């Protein structure tokens, strides 16, 4: 189990229960006035810290790292030979330097194909196509393999190089990969440059690397060098254009904002002051297959990502489906509410943060922040989860799960909670003066759920319901309006082969030009309510992105 936190450019913090590793520290945008990064203050004092430096370039090496030895007793520096030459005046006994010297017992210098090993990890130094080293780590407690490329990349610069220079760069890159492949054929984690300053073919290095090694979790890096904010946004988007270099194996993860954190979901990491337990943040690149007809983030895709990050966070906390007291129980959604001010466009990336708002014997409420390319919140969401006994189809309760109060976040979700659902009925069914119900204002529609609508519990997937709701609006309505808020209440299970009636009530807010639609999806034969939803559409503030 591990967490990987992005700090800046090529710098990451790797955490396992036994140790912490910092790679290529340059600067921390969130450092305090004394230049001390928050992660250094948050790490438990008894956790060994390893600080790796691939080479002396200023975007990979900051001598301030050696101050950290004054703050932590257990720290080990592993640096390349060129870095050692830069600081030799501070470590060589024959130096006449009168300032504070470094404890040479805490520094290991590695050249290409040399190795450091202790009881916790092994570090193998490999070559680079620039200067210094790339590093392969093996964490001994769980055989976790990690690769940090440093400046190892296919630096072809095709737009300004001769064919001979391009061929030479490609040959040099493959030569270094062959040396690594002699010892490793796969990595659990790989951090590798994806830098579009190279121009045409900037993704070639990542593409070739991923076809030579099986990588479970791939993290692009080296994309913070730009002249202005627009250029930086462009570098980020290029780095996250995963479709350009994905091998189809493993997961490609975009961490782009300081302290974006990825945590594997194979187990639970104890809370250690790093603030990764109470809140989890993930980023995604928005490709053409993830958007709607307006070329923006589709609501079904967003709902799917909300469920994904919820699952990851619950598994990380040790309260996921695998921790259920028996094998016929599992988390299911009871309510969903999403409120959006805007939607990200195709070929950009967005992120989601999630945290637990409340927890009781029956339900857990989870909140979300949906953020745009710049990290600004463009929407929020809230989900209510329950544990379903799949044999009795009743609420099994949450009391058997090992929930800790520290898992609750103090962060507030600013959107209002959804109210009680209304019962929508056909005109001939509704009784006069029945305040519990409202009369349908649109002709009834019918839908039958098929095999591809089902999830692992063999009831209708939440995303399929959202798709069905979106299909109740015309293309023109979607083109002129966007979904500003959607509320969904699940009233019973949707099942395979059942014919559903879709009842609808429309209204509008003349002041805001909002379109408000309420839906009741119920079985045709028994008239059993399955789902209630309220959808608010607002006029688009401008044209949607076009081809």
C-alpha positions in Angstrom: 0.0 0.0 0.0 1.3 3.5 -0.8 0.4 7.1 -1.4 2.1 9.3 -4.0 1.8 13.1 -3.6 2.7 15.5 -6.3 4.7 18.5 -5.1 6.0 20.3 -8.2 7.5 19.6 -11.6 9.4 16.3 -11.0 9.1 16.2 -7.2 6.9 13.6 -5.6 6.5 12.3 -2.1 6.1 8.5 -1.8 4.7 7.2 1.5 4.3 3.6 2.7 3.6 2.6 6.3 7.4 2.1 6.9 9.1 5.0 5.1 8.9 8.2 3.0 10.8 9.1 -0.2 11.2 12.5 -1.8 12.3 12.6 -5.4 14.0 15.6 -7.1 12.9 18.4 -4.8 13.1 21.8 -6.5 10.5 24.0 -4.8 7.2 23.7 -3.0 4.6 26.3 -3.9 3.0 25.8 -0.5 6.3 26.2 1.5 6.2 28.6 4.5 8.1 31.8 4.7 11.2 29.9 5.8 11.1 27.7 2.7 10.0 24.6 4.7 7.5 22.4 2.8 4.4 21.3 4.6 5.0 17.6 3.9 8.3 17.8 5.9 6.5 19.1 9.0 3.7 16.7 8.6 5.8 13.5 8.4 5.9 11.5 11.7 9.3 11.9 13.3 9.9 8.2 13.5 9.4 7.6 9.8 12.7 7.2 7.9 13.0 9.8 5.1 15.0 9.1 1.9 15.8 12.1 -0.3 16.8 11.2 -3.9 18.4 13.6 -6.4 18.8 12.5 -10.0 21.1 15.4 -11.1 22.1 19.0 -10.4 19.9 20.9 -12.8 18.1 23.6 -10.9 14.6 22.2 -11.6 15.7 18.9 -10.0 18.0 19.9 -7.2 17.8 22.5 -4.4 20.6 22.6 -1.8 18.0 23.5 0.8 17.2 19.8 1.1 20.3 19.4 3.3 18.7 21.7 5.9 16.2 18.9 6.5 18.8 16.9 8.3 18.6 19.5 11.1 14.9 18.8 11.5 14.9 15.0 11.2 17.2 12.4 12.8 16.4 9.6 10.3 17.2 11.0 6.9 19.3 9.5 4.0 20.4 11.5 0.9 21.0 9.5 -2.3 22.5 11.7 -4.9 24.1 11.4 -8.3 27.8 11.8 -8.9 27.4 15.2 -10.6 25.5 16.5 -7.5 28.3 15.2 -5.2 30.8 17.2 -7.2 28.6 20.3 -6.7 28.6 19.9 -3.0 32.1 18.4 -2.4 33.2 21.5 -0.5 30.6 20.5 2.2 31.3 16.8 2.4 35.1 16.3 1.7 37.2 16.2 4.8 40.1 18.1 3.0 37.8 21.0 2.1 38.6 24.4 3.7 34.9 25.3 3.8 34.2 26.9 7.2 30.4 26.7 7.1 28.1 24.0 8.3 29.2 20.6 6.9 27.0 17.7 6.0 27.2 14.4 7.9 28.7 12.2 5.2 27.2 9.1 7.0 23.8 10.3 5.8 24.8 10.8 2.1 25.2 8.0 -0.5 26.6 8.9 -3.9 25.6 6.6 -6.8 26.9 6.5 -10.3 25.1 4.6 -13.2 24.6 0.9 -12.4 25.6 1.3 -8.7 23.2 0.3 -5.9 22.3 1.3 -2.3 20.4 -1.1 -0.1 19.4 -1.2 3.6 16.7 -3.1 5.5 13.9 -1.0 4.0 14.6 -0.5 0.4 17.0 -0.9 -2.5 17.9 1.9 -4.9 19.4 1.0 -8.3 20.9 3.9 -10.3 20.5 3.8 -14.1 21.6 6.2 -16.8 20.0 9.3 -18.3 19.8 10.8 -21.8 20.8 14.1 -20.2 23.0 14.0 -17.1 22.9 12.2 -13.8 20.8 9.2 -12.9 17.4 7.6 -13.2 16.4 5.5 -10.2 14.6 2.2 -9.7 13.5 1.5 -6.1 12.3 -1.8 -4.5 10.4 -1.3 -1.2 11.2 -4.5 0.6 8.2 -4.8 2.9 5.8 -5.5 0.0 8.1 -5.7 -3.0 6.8 -2.4 -4.4 8.8 -1.4 -7.4 9.1 2.3 -8.3 10.8 4.2 -11.1 11.7 7.9 -11.3 13.2 8.9 -14.6 14.9 12.1 -13.6 15.7 13.6 -17.1 15.7 10.3 -18.9 13.6 10.8 -21.9 13.6 10.7 -25.7 14.7 14.3 -26.2 14.4 14.4 -30.0 13.4 18.1 -30.6 12.2 17.0 -34.1 11.1 20.5 -35.1 14.7 21.9 -34.9 16.9 18.8 -35.3 18.3 17.0 -38.3 17.2 13.4 -39.1 20.6 12.2 -37.9 20.2 14.0 -34.5 16.8 12.6 -34.1 18.0 9.1 -34.8 20.9 9.6 -32.4 18.6 10.7 -29.6 16.3 7.7 -30.2 19.2 5.3 -30.1 20.6 6.8 -26.9 17.2 6.5 -25.2 16.7 2.9 -26.2 20.2 2.1 -25.0 19.3 3.3 -21.5 16.0 1.4 -21.5 17.8 -1.8 -22.4 20.0 -1.4 -19.4 17.0 -1.0 -17.1 15.2 -3.9 -18.7 18.1 -6.2 -17.8 17.0 -5.8 -14.2 13.3 -4.9 -14.3 10.5 -5.8 -16.7 7.7 -4.0 -14.7 7.0 -1.3 -12.2 4.2 -0.6 -9.8 4.8 3.1 -10.0 6.6 5.1 -12.7 7.2 8.8 -12.8 8.3 9.9 -16.3 8.7 13.2 -18.2 6.0 14.2 -20.6 7.1 17.7 -21.7 5.6 19.3 -24.7 8.3 21.9 -25.0 10.0 19.2 -27.1 7.4 19.9 -29.8 6.4 17.3 -32.3 6.6 13.8 -30.8 6.9 15.1 -27.3 5.1 12.0 -26.0 7.5 9.5 -27.7 9.5 8.8 -24.6 6.5 7.9 -22.5 5.0 5.8 -25.3 8.2 3.8 -25.8 8.8 3.4 -22.1 5.2 2.1 -21.5 5.7 -0.5 -24.3 8.9 -1.8 -22.8 7.8 -2.0 -19.2 4.5 -3.1 -17.7 3.6 -0.2 -15.4 0.7 -0.5 -13.0 0.4 3.3 -12.2 2.1 5.8 -14.5 2.5 9.5 -13.5 3.6 12.1 -16.0 6.0 14.9 -14.8 8.3 17.6 -16.0 5.5 19.9 -17.3 5.9 23.0 -15.1 8.3 24.9 -17.3 6.3 27.6 -19.2 6.5 31.3 -19.7 3.0 32.2 -18.5 -0.2 30.8 -17.1 -1.6 30.0 -20.6 1.5 28.1 -21.5 1.5 26.2 -18.2 -2.1 25.2 -18.8 -1.1 24.0 -22.3 1.8 22.0 -20.8 -0.5 20.3 -18.3 -3.1 19.4 -20.9 -0.4 18.0 -23.2 1.0 15.9 -20.4 -2.4 14.5 -19.7 -3.2 13.6 -23.3 -3.0 10.0 -22.2 -4.4 8.6 -25.5 -1.2 9.7 -27.3 1.1 7.4 -25.3 -1.0 4.8 -23.4 0.0 1.2 -23.9 -3.5 0.0 -22.8 -2.0 -1.6 -19.7 -2.2 -0.1 -16.2 -3.5 3.2 -15.0 -2.3 6.6 -16.2 -2.8 9.2 -13.4 -2.6 13.0 -13.8 -1.4 14.8 -10.6 -0.9 18.4 -11.6 -1.7 20.7 -8.6 0.6 20.8 -5.5 -0.4 18.0 -3.0 -2.6 16.2 -5.5 -2.5 12.7 -4.0 -2.9 9.2 -5.4 -3.4 6.3 -3.0 -3.7 2.7 -4.0 -6.8 0.9 -2.7 -5.2 -2.3 -1.7 -5.2 -1.4 1.9 -5.5 1.3 4.5 -2.8 3.8 5.4 -3.0 5.1 8.9 -3.6 8.8 9.4 -0.2 10.4 9.8 -0.7 14.1 9.5 -0.4 14.2 5.7 -4.2 14.9 5.4 -4.7 12.1 2.9 -7.2 10.1 5.0 -10.1 12.6 5.5 -10.0 13.9 1.9 -8.9 12.3 -1.4 -8.3 14.1 -4.7 -7.9 12.6 -8.2 -7.6 14.1 -11.7 -8.8 12.9 -15.1 -8.1 14.0 -18.6 -11.3 14.6 -20.6 -11.0 12.9 -24.0 -13.4 12.8 -26.9 -15.1 9.7 -25.6 -16.0 11.3 -22.2 -17.9 14.3 -23.5 -21.5 15.0 -24.6 -22.8 16.5 -27.9 -21.7 19.9 -26.6 -18.1 18.7 -26.3 -18.2 19.2 -22.5 -17.9 16.8 -19.6 -21.0 14.5 -19.8 -23.1 14.1 -16.7 -23.0 10.3 -16.8 -19.2 10.3 -17.0 -19.1 12.7 -14.1 -21.4 10.5 -12.0 -19.2 7.5 -12.9 -16.0 9.3 -11.7 -17.8 10.4 -8.5 -18.6 6.7 -7.7 -15.0 5.7 -8.6 -13.3 8.2 -6.3 -15.9 7.3 -3.5 -14.9 3.6 -3.9 -11.2 4.4 -3.8 -11.5 6.5 -0.7 -13.7 3.9 1.1 -11.2 1.2 0.2 -8.3 3.3 1.4 -10.0 3.9 4.7 -10.7 0.2 5.2 -14.5 0.6 5.0 -15.0 -0.6 1.4 -16.9 -3.6 0.1 -14.0 -5.9 0.9 -14.5 -5.0 4.6 -18.2 -6.0 4.7 -19.0 -8.5 7.5 -20.3 -11.0 4.9 -20.2 -11.6 1.2 -23.7 -10.6 0.4 -23.5 -7.0 1.4 -22.2 -4.0 -0.4 -22.4 -0.2 -0.7 -25.2 1.2 -2.8 -26.3 4.8 -3.5 -29.5 6.0 -1.9 -29.3 9.7 -3.0 -27.3 11.8 -5.4 -27.2 15.5 -5.9 -24.9 17.4 -8.3 -24.8 21.2 -8.7 -22.6 22.7 -11.5 -21.8 26.3 -12.5 -19.8 25.2 -15.5 -18.5 22.0 -17.2 -14.9 21.5 -18.5 -14.4 21.1 -22.2 -12.9 18.3 -24.2 -9.1 18.0 -24.2 -8.8 19.5 -20.8 -8.5 17.9 -17.4 -10.5 18.2 -14.2 -10.2 17.0 -10.7 -12.5 15.8 -7.9 -12.0 16.0 -4.2 -14.1 13.9 -1.8 -14.7 13.7 1.9 -17.1 12.2 4.4 -19.6 14.7 5.8 -21.6 12.5 8.1 -22.0 8.9 9.3 -24.7 7.2 11.4 -26.0 3.7 11.9 -27.9 3.6 8.6 -26.3 6.0 6.1 -23.1 7.8 5.2 -23.1 11.2 3.4 -20.2 12.0 1.2 -19.4 15.4 -0.4 -17.4 16.3 -3.5 -15.8 19.4 -5.1 -15.5 19.3 -8.9 -12.6 21.5 -10.1 -11.6 22.9 -13.5 -8.2 23.0 -15.2 -7.0 25.7 -12.8 -8.1 24.0 -9.7 -11.1 26.3 -9.1 -14.4 24.7 -7.9 -17.0 24.7 -10.7 -19.4 22.4 -8.9 -20.2 20.3 -5.9 -21.9 17.1 -5.2 -23.3 15.0 -2.4 -24.1 11.3 -2.2 -25.9 9.3 0.5 -24.7 5.7 0.7 -26.2 2.7 2.5 -25.1 -0.9 2.9 -27.5 -3.3 1.1 -28.0 -6.9 2.0 -28.3 -8.4 -1.5 -30.2 -11.4 -0.2 -32.9 -9.6 1.8 -32.6 -6.4 -0.3 -32.8 -4.4 3.0 -30.6 -1.9 4.6 -27.9 -3.9 6.5 -26.7 -0.9 8.5 -23.2 0.5 9.0 -22.6 -0.5 12.6 -20.4 -3.5 11.6 -17.9 -1.3 9.8 -14.8 -0.1 11.6 -15.5 3.6 11.2 -13.2 6.1 13.0 -14.3 9.6 13.8 -11.0 10.9 12.3 -12.4 10.0 8.9 -14.9 12.7 9.1 -13.9 16.0 7.5 -14.6 19.5 8.8 -14.9 20.7 5.2 -18.4 22.0 4.4 -20.2 21.3 1.1 -21.9 24.5 0.1 -24.9 23.2 -1.9 -28.2 22.7 -0.2 -29.4 19.2 0.6 -32.1 17.7 -1.5 -35.6 17.6 0.0 -38.2 14.9 0.0 -39.2 13.4 -3.2 -42.7 14.0 -4.7 -45.0 11.3 -5.9 -45.8 11.8 -9.6 -49.0 10.2 -10.9 -51.1 10.1 -14.0 -54.2 12.3 -14.1 -56.6 9.4 -13.7 -54.7 8.1 -10.6 -54.4 11.2 -8.6 -57.0 12.0 -6.1 -58.3 15.5 -5.7 -56.6 17.5 -2.8 -53.9 14.8 -2.5 -51.0 17.0 -1.3 -48.6 14.0 -1.4 -48.7 13.8 -5.2 -48.4 15.9 -8.3 -50.0 15.3 -11.7 -47.8 14.4 -14.7 -47.8 17.1 -17.3 -46.1 15.1 -20.2 -47.2 12.0 -22.0 -45.9 8.8 -20.3 -42.9 7.2 -21.9 -41.7 3.6 -21.6 -38.3 1.9 -21.2 -37.1 -1.6 -20.7 -33.8 -2.3 -19.0 -31.5 -4.8 -20.6 -28.3 -6.7 -19.8 -25.9 -3.8 -20.3 -27.9 -1.7 -17.8 -27.0 -4.0 -14.9 -24.2 -3.7 -12.3 -22.5 -6.3 -10.2 -25.5 -6.5 -7.9 -27.7 -7.3 -10.9 -29.8 -4.1 -10.5 -29.7 -1.1 -12.8 -26.5 0.9 -12.7 -26.7 4.5 -11.5 -25.0 5.8 -14.6 -27.7 4.1 -16.8 -30.4 5.9 -14.9 -28.6 9.2 -15.5 -28.3 8.4 -19.2 -32.0 7.7 -19.3 -32.8 11.0 -17.6 -30.6 13.0 -20.0 -32.4 11.3 -23.0 -35.7 12.8 -21.8 -34.5 16.2 -23.0 -34.2 17.2 -26.7 -30.9 18.0 -28.4 -32.0 21.6 -28.7 -32.7 21.8 -25.0 -29.2 20.5 -24.2 -27.7 23.0 -26.8 -29.4 26.0 -25.2 -29.3 24.9 -21.5 -27.0 23.0 -19.2 -27.8 20.9 -16.2 -27.3 23.2 -13.3 -28.6 20.8 -10.6 -29.8 17.2 -10.6 -31.3 15.4 -7.6 -31.9 11.6 -7.6 -33.5 9.5 -5.0 -33.5 5.7 -5.4 -36.7 4.3 -4.1 -36.4 0.6 -5.1 -34.2 -1.5 -7.3 -34.4 -1.3 -11.1 -34.4 -4.9 -12.5 -33.6 -6.6 -15.7 -36.4 -7.0 -18.2 -38.8 -4.8 -16.3 -40.8 -2.3 -18.4 -40.6 1.2 -16.8 -43.0 4.1 -17.0 -41.4 7.5 -17.1 -43.7 10.2 -15.7 -42.7 13.9 -16.0 -43.7 17.2 -14.6 -42.4 20.4 -16.2 -42.3 23.9 -14.8 -40.1 27.0 -15.2 -38.7 29.9 -13.3 -39.5 33.0 -15.5 -37.1 35.2 -13.5 -34.0 33.0 -14.3 -35.3 31.4 -17.4 -34.7 28.0 -15.8 -36.3 24.8 -17.0 -37.3 22.5 -14.1 -38.3 18.9 -14.7 -39.3 16.2 -12.2 -39.3 12.6 -13.1 -40.8 9.4 -11.6 -39.6 6.1 -13.0 -41.8 3.3 -11.9 -42.7 -0.3 -12.9 -45.4 -0.4 -15.5 -47.3 -3.4 -14.0 -47.1 -2.7 -10.3 -46.6 1.1 -10.5 -43.8 0.6 -7.9 -41.7 3.8 -7.7 -38.0 3.0 -8.6 -36.5 6.5 -8.9 -37.4 10.2 -8.4 -35.3 13.0 -10.0 -35.5 16.7 -10.2 -33.4 18.4 -12.9 -32.8 22.1 -13.2 -31.6 23.5 -16.6 -30.1 26.9 -16.9 -29.4 28.9 -20.1 -25.9 28.6 -21.4 -23.8 31.8 -20.8 -22.1 31.4 -24.1 -21.7 29.0 -27.0 -20.4 25.6 -26.2 -17.1 24.4 -27.6 -17.4 23.5 -31.3 -15.3 21.6 -33.7 
